[in-house]
Amino acid sequence: MTLTAADDVLATDFDRLRAHVDDATPLDVERALRSPRRSLADFAALLSDAAGDRLEELARLSHETTVRRFGRTIHLFSPLYLSNECVSVCADNEVPRRTLSPEEVLTEARELRARGFRHLLLVSGEHARIVSKDYLVECVSALAPEIPSISVEVQVWDTDTYRRLAGAGCEGLVVYQETYDRDVYAAVHLKGKKRNYDWRLTALDRGAEAGMRRLGIGALLGLQDDWRVDALAVAAHARALLRRWWRCEVTISLPRLRPAAGFEPEHVVDDRDFVQLLCALRLLLPDTGLVLSTRENPAFRDSLVRLGVTHMSAGSHTEPGGYASPSDAEPQFEVSDDRSPRDVAAALRLAGYDPVWKDWERV
């Protein structure tokens, strides 16, 4: 039987790696910084307090690595929220719900195209009846003739459904495990299909098998008290995906928990820790895209461009509707960078970077 990337993650000794973070010496950090091919143990050393004392050097190496592998380019995309309907019982589940019709989705997409976007990420809550596989295929089919690059971040599905989505014109699959700690995962997903940790973890393997060419992962930083545990796991997951599905592009998103309806984050990951994690990921995974959302404030986002970020959202609405016309639906989280796509692109050019709206065409 062929092992999946998820199998590799489950076989990783994260207790040993987490202990190495605490025990790493300045010599371990030096070795990790100078190594031409870094291991997960090196990555653990780069997350340590000893590495934090050399943050400027991490930042310089991260910048140099990113420019060498990606040039001075930033790929811009926009999330398009289809629905915030949800049947999973989570720690926060009482918000006003709305689902766009496929016609409304197309109207929203056309507005985003007019703003410059050619890569859209379709996002929805977990509701298999309202946000069904047929509904998702219909939405993708409606957009595909006009939007060159479509990805989905939706309820996880089986291989056949991902194959249908890929056939309709979807090329990317984004699945946040949210946290790789089973106990914390169970505590925040109380009921429903999303409670199945292993089914979610293996979703990207199913998507890649079905023909998705872009695979996106991430952990919600601050969901648990020890962000380094999820940092180690997301790095191991990315490496496993790159080995198993080497034809696919892999990206990592680093969302920090933001206030949402009825929810305030309990654990805060500060800016310095965030920068250290970003730089460590770049040094471990030089060819992996690092994604930054509008959860972060404008000044911080602009500073991170130079440190290793390769993909950014811009002008985001996190509620269903809102691009083409105002929406009264509840946002999924608060946006900190509310600049227009044009303003974000201008800031990138001012920093010496080229905003990339489109990087491929279906033929």
The 8 nearest C-alpha neighbors of each residue, nearest first, counted from 0:
[[1, 2, 3, 6, 4, 243, 7, 5],
 [2, 0, 3, 6, 243, 4, 204, 7],
 [1, 3, 6, 0, 4, 7, 5, 243],
 [4, 2, 6, 5, 204, 1, 7, 243],
 [3, 5, 239, 7, 240, 6, 243, 8],
 [4, 6, 8, 3, 7, 201, 200, 9],
 [7, 5, 3, 9, 4, 8, 2, 10],
 [6, 8, 10, 4, 5, 9, 239, 11],
 [9, 7, 5, 11, 10, 6, 236, 235],
 [8, 10, 6, 7, 11, 5, 12, 4],
 [9, 11, 7, 8, 6, 12, 5, 13],
 [12, 10, 8, 9, 13, 7, 235, 232],
 [11, 13, 14, 15, 10, 16, 9, 8],
 [12, 14, 16, 15, 11, 17, 231, 232],
 [15, 13, 17, 16, 12, 18, 19, 228],
 [14, 16, 18, 13, 17, 12, 19, 20],
 [17, 15, 13, 19, 18, 14, 43, 40],
 [16, 18, 14, 20, 19, 15, 13, 228],
 [19, 17, 15, 21, 20, 16, 14, 22],
 [20, 18, 22, 16, 17, 21, 23, 43],
 [21, 19, 47, 43, 17, 18, 44, 23],
 [22, 20, 18, 19, 23, 47, 17, 48],
 [21, 23, 19, 20, 18, 24, 47, 44],
 [24, 22, 44, 20, 19, 27, 21, 47],
 [23, 25, 27, 26, 49, 22, 28, 44],
 [24, 26, 28, 27, 49, 29, 23, 50],
 [25, 27, 29, 24, 28, 30, 23, 31],
 [28, 26, 24, 30, 25, 29, 23, 31],
 [29, 27, 31, 25, 26, 30, 44, 50],
 [30, 28, 26, 32, 31, 27, 25, 33],
 [29, 31, 27, 33, 28, 32, 34, 26],
 [32, 30, 41, 28, 34, 29, 33, 27],
 [31, 33, 29, 30, 34, 28, 57, 45],
 [34, 32, 30, 31, 29, 35, 28, 37],
 [33, 35, 31, 36, 32, 37, 30, 41],
 [36, 34, 37, 33, 32, 31, 282, 283],
 [37, 35, 34, 38, 283, 31, 282, 33],
 [36, 38, 283, 41, 34, 35, 31, 39],
 [39, 37, 41, 40, 42, 36, 283, 31],
 [38, 40, 42, 41, 43, 37, 235, 16],
 [39, 41, 43, 38, 42, 16, 44, 19],
 [42, 40, 31, 38, 44, 39, 43, 37],
 [41, 43, 39, 45, 40, 44, 283, 279],
 [44, 42, 20, 40, 46, 41, 45, 16],
 [43, 45, 41, 47, 42, 20, 23, 46],
 [44, 46, 42, 50, 43, 47, 279, 28],
 [47, 45, 43, 44, 20, 50, 276, 42],
 [48, 46, 20, 50, 44, 49, 45, 21],
 [47, 49, 51, 50, 52, 46, 21, 20],
 [48, 50, 47, 51, 52, 25, 24, 23],
 [51, 49, 45, 53, 47, 52, 48, 28],
 [50, 52, 48, 54, 53, 49, 47, 275],
 [51, 53, 50, 49, 54, 48, 55, 47],
 [54, 52, 50, 51, 56, 55, 57, 49],
 [53, 55, 57, 51, 56, 52, 58, 50],
 [56, 54, 58, 57, 53, 59, 52, 60],
 [55, 57, 59, 58, 54, 53, 60, 61],
 [58, 56, 54, 60, 55, 59, 61, 278],
 [57, 59, 55, 61, 56, 60, 306, 278],
 [60, 58, 56, 62, 61, 57, 63, 55],
 [61, 59, 63, 57, 62, 58, 64, 56],
 [62, 60, 58, 64, 278, 59, 63, 306],
 [63, 61, 306, 59, 65, 60, 64, 307],
 [62, 64, 60, 66, 61, 65, 67, 59],
 [65, 63, 67, 61, 62, 66, 60, 68],
 [66, 64, 62, 68, 67, 307, 63, 69],
 [65, 67, 70, 69, 63, 68, 64, 71],
 [66, 68, 64, 65, 70, 69, 63, 62],
 [69, 67, 65, 66, 70, 64, 286, 285],
 [70, 68, 66, 65, 67, 71, 72, 309],
 [69, 71, 66, 72, 67, 68, 65, 352],
 [72, 70, 352, 66, 353, 69, 73, 351],
 [71, 73, 353, 352, 70, 354, 355, 69],
 [72, 74, 309, 354, 310, 355, 353, 75],
 [73, 75, 310, 355, 354, 309, 356, 311],
 [76, 74, 311, 356, 312, 310, 355, 73],
 [77, 75, 312, 118, 119, 116, 311, 74],
 [76, 78, 312, 119, 313, 120, 315, 79],
 [79, 77, 120, 119, 121, 80, 315, 122],
 [78, 80, 121, 120, 122, 81, 77, 119],
 [79, 81, 122, 319, 82, 123, 318, 121],
 [82, 80, 123, 319, 99, 122, 98, 79],
 [83, 81, 98, 123, 319, 84, 97, 80],
 [82, 84, 124, 96, 123, 97, 85, 98],
 [85, 83, 124, 96, 82, 126, 97, 125],
 [84, 86, 125, 126, 124, 87, 83, 92],
 [85, 87, 126, 125, 88, 191, 84, 127],
 [88, 86, 191, 85, 190, 89, 193, 125],
 [87, 89, 190, 189, 188, 86, 92, 191],
 [90, 88, 188, 91, 187, 189, 92, 87],
 [89, 91, 187, 92, 88, 188, 189, 186],
 [92, 90, 89, 93, 261, 262, 260, 88],
 [91, 93, 89, 94, 88, 90, 85, 87],
 [94, 92, 91, 95, 261, 260, 96, 90],
 [93, 95, 92, 96, 329, 260, 91, 261],
 [96, 94, 329, 328, 97, 93, 83, 327],
 [97, 95, 84, 83, 94, 328, 329, 98],
 [96, 98, 82, 83, 328, 84, 319, 99],
 [99, 97, 82, 81, 100, 319, 83, 84],
 [100, 98, 81, 103, 104, 82, 101, 319],
 [99, 101, 103, 102, 104, 98, 81, 138],
 [102, 100, 104, 138, 103, 105, 99, 137],
 [103, 101, 105, 100, 104, 106, 99, 141],
 [102, 104, 106, 100, 105, 101, 99, 107],
 [105, 103, 101, 107, 102, 106, 99, 108],
 [104, 106, 108, 102, 103, 107, 142, 109],
 [107, 105, 103, 109, 104, 108, 102, 110],
 [106, 108, 104, 110, 323, 105, 109, 322],
 [109, 107, 105, 111, 110, 106, 112, 104],
 [110, 108, 112, 106, 111, 107, 105, 113],
 [109, 111, 113, 107, 108, 112, 323, 106],
 [112, 110, 114, 108, 113, 109, 116, 107],
 [111, 113, 116, 109, 115, 114, 110, 108],
 [112, 114, 110, 111, 115, 109, 116, 108],
 [115, 113, 111, 112, 116, 110, 340, 341],
 [114, 116, 112, 113, 117, 111, 356, 340],
 [117, 115, 112, 356, 111, 118, 114, 76],
 [116, 118, 357, 356, 146, 147, 112, 148],
 [119, 117, 148, 76, 116, 149, 147, 357],
 [120, 118, 77, 149, 76, 78, 121, 150],
 [119, 121, 78, 150, 151, 79, 149, 77],
 [120, 122, 151, 79, 80, 78, 152, 150],
 [123, 121, 80, 152, 153, 81, 79, 151],
 [124, 122, 82, 153, 81, 83, 80, 125],
 [123, 125, 83, 85, 84, 82, 126, 153],
 [124, 126, 85, 154, 86, 127, 87, 84],
 [125, 127, 85, 130, 86, 128, 129, 84],
 [126, 128, 131, 130, 129, 125, 132, 154],
 [127, 129, 131, 126, 130, 132, 134, 125],
 [130, 128, 131, 126, 127, 84, 134, 98],
 [131, 129, 127, 126, 128, 134, 135, 132],
 [130, 132, 127, 134, 128, 133, 129, 135],
 [131, 133, 135, 134, 136, 160, 130, 127],
 [134, 132, 136, 131, 135, 137, 130, 138],
 [135, 133, 131, 137, 132, 136, 130, 138],
 [134, 136, 138, 132, 137, 133, 139, 131],
 [137, 135, 133, 139, 138, 164, 134, 140],
 [138, 136, 134, 140, 135, 139, 133, 141],
 [139, 137, 135, 101, 141, 136, 140, 134],
 [138, 140, 136, 142, 141, 137, 143, 167],
 [139, 141, 137, 167, 143, 138, 142, 136],
 [142, 140, 138, 139, 143, 137, 105, 101],
 [143, 141, 139, 140, 145, 146, 144, 105],
 [142, 144, 146, 140, 168, 145, 141, 139],
 [145, 143, 142, 146, 141, 147, 140, 168],
 [144, 146, 143, 142, 147, 109, 141, 112],
 [145, 147, 143, 117, 142, 148, 144, 149],
 [148, 146, 117, 360, 145, 143, 118, 149],
 [149, 147, 118, 146, 117, 119, 170, 150],
 [150, 148, 169, 119, 118, 170, 120, 171],
 [151, 149, 171, 120, 172, 169, 170, 121],
 [150, 152, 121, 172, 120, 153, 122, 173],
 [153, 151, 122, 173, 121, 174, 172, 123],
 [154, 152, 123, 122, 151, 155, 124, 125],
 [153, 155, 125, 156, 124, 152, 123, 126],
 [154, 156, 202, 153, 199, 157, 174, 198],
 [157, 155, 160, 154, 161, 158, 202, 159],
 [156, 158, 160, 159, 161, 205, 155, 202],
 [157, 159, 205, 161, 160, 209, 162, 206],
 [160, 158, 162, 161, 157, 163, 209, 156],
 [161, 159, 163, 162, 158, 157, 156, 164],
 [160, 162, 164, 158, 163, 159, 206, 209],
 [161, 163, 209, 159, 165, 160, 164, 166],
 [164, 162, 160, 166, 161, 165, 167, 159],
 [165, 163, 161, 167, 166, 162, 169, 136],
 [166, 164, 169, 162, 168, 167, 163, 170],
 [165, 167, 163, 164, 168, 162, 169, 210],
 [168, 166, 164, 140, 165, 139, 169, 163],
 [167, 169, 165, 166, 143, 139, 170, 140],
 [170, 168, 165, 149, 164, 150, 171, 167],
 [171, 169, 211, 212, 150, 165, 149, 213],
 [172, 170, 150, 213, 211, 212, 214, 169],
 [171, 173, 214, 151, 150, 215, 213, 152],
 [172, 174, 215, 152, 214, 216, 151, 175],
 [175, 173, 216, 152, 215, 176, 172, 203],
 [176, 174, 217, 177, 216, 218, 173, 215],
 [175, 177, 178, 218, 174, 179, 200, 217],
 [178, 176, 218, 219, 175, 217, 179, 222],
 [179, 177, 176, 218, 180, 184, 229, 219],
 [178, 180, 229, 181, 176, 232, 177, 184],
 [179, 181, 183, 178, 182, 184, 229, 228],
 [182, 180, 184, 183, 179, 185, 196, 178],
 [181, 183, 185, 184, 180, 186, 179, 187],
 [182, 184, 186, 185, 180, 181, 187, 223],
 [185, 183, 181, 182, 186, 187, 178, 180],
 [184, 186, 188, 182, 183, 187, 181, 189],
 [185, 187, 183, 184, 188, 182, 189, 90],
 [186, 188, 184, 90, 185, 89, 189, 183],
 [189, 187, 89, 194, 185, 186, 190, 184],
 [188, 190, 88, 89, 187, 186, 185, 194],
 [191, 189, 88, 87, 194, 188, 192, 89],
 [190, 192, 87, 193, 194, 88, 86, 189],
 [193, 191, 194, 195, 87, 190, 125, 86],
 [192, 194, 195, 191, 87, 188, 199, 196],
 [193, 195, 188, 192, 191, 190, 196, 185],
 [196, 194, 193, 198, 197, 192, 199, 191],
 [197, 195, 199, 198, 194, 200, 181, 193],
 [196, 198, 200, 199, 195, 201, 5, 202],
 [199, 197, 201, 195, 200, 196, 202, 155],
 [198, 200, 202, 197, 196, 201, 155, 195],
 [199, 201, 197, 198, 202, 5, 196, 176],
 [200, 202, 204, 198, 5, 199, 203, 197],
 [203, 201, 205, 199, 204, 200, 155, 206],
 [202, 204, 206, 205, 201, 207, 214, 174],
 [205, 203, 207, 201, 202, 206, 208, 3],
 [206, 204, 158, 208, 202, 203, 207, 209],
 [207, 205, 203, 209, 208, 204, 211, 161],
 [206, 208, 211, 204, 210, 209, 205, 203],
 [207, 209, 205, 206, 210, 204, 158, 211],
 [210, 208, 162, 206, 207, 161, 158, 211],
 [209, 211, 207, 208, 212, 165, 206, 162],
 [210, 212, 170, 207, 171, 206, 213, 209],
 [213, 211, 247, 170, 171, 210, 248, 214],
 [212, 214, 171, 248, 247, 211, 249, 172],
 [215, 213, 249, 172, 173, 171, 248, 250],
 [216, 214, 173, 250, 249, 251, 172, 174],
 [217, 215, 251, 175, 174, 173, 252, 250],
 [216, 218, 175, 252, 251, 253, 233, 176],
 [217, 219, 177, 178, 175, 220, 176, 229],
 [220, 218, 177, 254, 255, 222, 256, 221],
 [219, 221, 255, 222, 218, 226, 256, 254],
 [222, 220, 266, 223, 267, 256, 268, 219],
 [223, 221, 220, 219, 266, 224, 256, 178],
 [222, 224, 221, 225, 226, 266, 183, 220],
 [223, 225, 266, 226, 221, 222, 265, 267],
 [226, 224, 227, 223, 228, 229, 221, 266],
 [227, 225, 228, 229, 220, 221, 230, 224],
 [226, 228, 230, 229, 225, 231, 46, 17],
 [229, 227, 231, 230, 226, 225, 232, 17],
 [228, 230, 232, 231, 227, 226, 179, 233],
 [231, 229, 227, 233, 228, 232, 234, 226],
 [230, 232, 234, 228, 229, 233, 227, 235],
 [233, 231, 229, 235, 234, 230, 236, 228],
 [232, 234, 236, 230, 235, 231, 229, 237],
 [233, 235, 237, 231, 232, 236, 230, 238],
 [236, 234, 232, 238, 233, 237, 8, 239],
 [237, 235, 233, 239, 234, 238, 8, 232],
 [236, 238, 240, 234, 239, 235, 233, 241],
 [239, 237, 241, 235, 236, 240, 242, 234],
 [238, 240, 4, 236, 242, 237, 241, 243],
 [241, 239, 237, 243, 4, 242, 238, 244],
 [242, 240, 245, 238, 244, 239, 243, 237],
 [241, 243, 239, 240, 245, 244, 238, 4],
 [242, 244, 240, 241, 245, 4, 239, 3],
 [245, 243, 241, 240, 246, 247, 242, 207],
 [244, 246, 241, 247, 242, 243, 240, 248],
 [245, 247, 244, 248, 212, 241, 243, 213],
 [248, 246, 212, 245, 213, 244, 249, 214],
 [247, 249, 213, 214, 212, 250, 246, 287],
 [250, 248, 214, 215, 287, 213, 247, 288],
 [249, 251, 288, 215, 287, 289, 214, 216],
 [252, 250, 289, 216, 217, 215, 290, 288],
 [251, 253, 290, 217, 289, 254, 216, 291],
 [252, 254, 217, 255, 218, 291, 251, 290],
 [255, 253, 219, 252, 220, 256, 292, 218],
 [254, 256, 220, 219, 257, 221, 253, 268],
 [255, 257, 221, 219, 220, 264, 254, 258],
 [256, 258, 332, 255, 259, 333, 264, 294],
 [257, 259, 263, 262, 332, 333, 264, 256],
 [260, 258, 332, 262, 261, 333, 257, 331],
 [261, 259, 262, 94, 258, 332, 329, 91],
 [260, 262, 259, 91, 263, 93, 258, 94],
 [263, 261, 259, 260, 258, 91, 264, 90],
 [262, 264, 258, 265, 259, 261, 257, 260],
 [265, 263, 266, 256, 258, 257, 262, 267],
 [264, 266, 263, 267, 221, 222, 224, 223],
 [265, 267, 221, 224, 264, 223, 222, 268],
 [266, 268, 221, 269, 265, 264, 256, 220],
 [269, 267, 221, 272, 273, 220, 266, 270],
 [268, 270, 272, 271, 267, 273, 274, 255],
 [271, 269, 273, 272, 274, 268, 299, 275],
 [270, 272, 274, 273, 269, 275, 268, 51],
 [273, 271, 275, 274, 270, 269, 276, 268],
 [274, 272, 270, 276, 271, 275, 277, 269],
 [275, 273, 277, 271, 276, 272, 278, 270],
 [274, 276, 272, 278, 273, 277, 279, 271],
 [277, 275, 279, 273, 274, 278, 280, 272],
 [278, 276, 274, 280, 275, 279, 273, 281],
 [277, 279, 281, 61, 275, 280, 276, 58],
 [280, 278, 276, 282, 281, 277, 45, 275],
 [281, 279, 283, 277, 278, 282, 284, 276],
 [280, 282, 278, 284, 285, 279, 283, 61],
 [281, 283, 279, 280, 284, 285, 61, 278],
 [282, 284, 280, 281, 37, 42, 279, 285],
 [285, 283, 281, 287, 286, 282, 280, 238],
 [284, 286, 281, 282, 287, 283, 64, 65],
 [287, 285, 284, 68, 288, 69, 281, 65],
 [288, 286, 284, 250, 249, 285, 289, 251],
 [287, 289, 250, 309, 251, 290, 249, 286],
 [290, 288, 308, 251, 309, 250, 252, 310],
 [289, 291, 252, 310, 311, 251, 308, 309],
 [292, 290, 311, 310, 252, 253, 308, 312],
 [293, 291, 312, 294, 311, 295, 290, 254],
 [292, 294, 336, 295, 334, 335, 312, 313],
 [293, 295, 334, 335, 292, 336, 296, 333],
 [296, 294, 293, 335, 300, 336, 299, 292],
 [295, 297, 335, 336, 299, 298, 300, 294],
 [298, 296, 336, 300, 299, 301, 295, 335],
 [299, 297, 301, 300, 296, 302, 295, 336],
 [298, 300, 302, 301, 297, 296, 303, 295],
 [301, 299, 297, 303, 302, 298, 296, 295],
 [300, 302, 298, 299, 304, 303, 297, 346],
 [301, 303, 299, 300, 304, 305, 298, 306],
 [304, 302, 306, 300, 305, 301, 299, 308],
 [303, 305, 308, 301, 302, 306, 307, 300],
 [304, 306, 303, 62, 307, 302, 308, 301],
 [307, 305, 62, 303, 304, 61, 58, 308],
 [306, 308, 65, 62, 61, 305, 304, 281],
 [307, 309, 289, 304, 310, 290, 303, 306],
 [308, 310, 73, 289, 288, 74, 290, 307],
 [311, 309, 74, 290, 73, 75, 308, 289],
 [312, 310, 291, 75, 290, 292, 74, 76],
 [311, 313, 76, 77, 292, 75, 293, 315],
 [312, 314, 340, 315, 77, 293, 311, 343],
 [313, 315, 339, 340, 338, 337, 316, 312],
 [314, 316, 313, 77, 317, 78, 312, 293],
 [315, 317, 318, 321, 314, 322, 78, 330],
 [316, 318, 330, 331, 80, 315, 332, 319],
 [317, 319, 330, 316, 328, 329, 80, 331],
 [320, 318, 80, 81, 82, 328, 97, 99],
 [321, 319, 326, 322, 318, 107, 324, 80],
 [320, 322, 325, 326, 324, 323, 316, 319],
 [323, 321, 324, 107, 320, 110, 316, 325],
 [322, 324, 107, 110, 321, 106, 320, 325],
 [325, 323, 321, 322, 326, 320, 107, 110],
 [326, 324, 321, 327, 320, 322, 323, 328],
 [327, 325, 321, 320, 328, 324, 319, 318],
 [326, 328, 329, 325, 318, 321, 320, 95],
 [329, 327, 326, 318, 95, 97, 319, 96],
 [328, 330, 95, 318, 94, 331, 327, 96],
 [331, 329, 318, 317, 332, 328, 333, 316],
 [330, 332, 317, 318, 259, 329, 333, 83],
 [333, 331, 259, 330, 257, 258, 334, 317],
 [332, 334, 258, 259, 257, 335, 294, 330],
 [333, 335, 294, 293, 336, 332, 337, 315],
 [336, 334, 296, 294, 295, 293, 337, 333],
 [337, 335, 296, 293, 297, 338, 334, 295],
 [336, 338, 314, 335, 339, 334, 315, 293],
 [339, 337, 336, 314, 342, 343, 340, 313],
 [338, 340, 314, 342, 341, 343, 337, 313],
 [341, 339, 343, 313, 314, 342, 344, 338],
 [340, 342, 344, 339, 343, 345, 114, 338],
 [343, 341, 345, 339, 344, 340, 338, 346],
 [342, 344, 340, 346, 345, 341, 347, 339],
 [345, 343, 347, 341, 342, 346, 354, 340],
 [344, 346, 342, 348, 347, 343, 341, 349],
 [347, 345, 349, 343, 344, 348, 342, 350],
 [348, 346, 344, 352, 350, 345, 349, 343],
 [347, 349, 352, 351, 345, 350, 346, 353],
 [348, 350, 346, 347, 351, 345, 352, 344],
 [349, 351, 347, 348, 352, 346, 301, 305],
 [352, 350, 348, 349, 347, 353, 71, 346],
 [353, 351, 71, 348, 347, 72, 350, 354],
 [352, 354, 72, 348, 71, 355, 73, 347],
 [355, 353, 73, 344, 72, 74, 356, 75],
 [354, 356, 74, 357, 73, 75, 353, 72],
 [357, 355, 75, 117, 116, 74, 354, 115],
 [356, 358, 117, 355, 359, 118, 147, 116],
 [359, 357, 356, 355, 360, 74, 148, 117],
 [358, 360, 357, 361, 147, 148, 362, 117],
 [361, 359, 147, 362, 358, 148, 357, 146],
 [360, 362, 147, 359, 148, 168, 143, 170],
 [361, 360, 359, 147, 168, 144, 143, 148]]
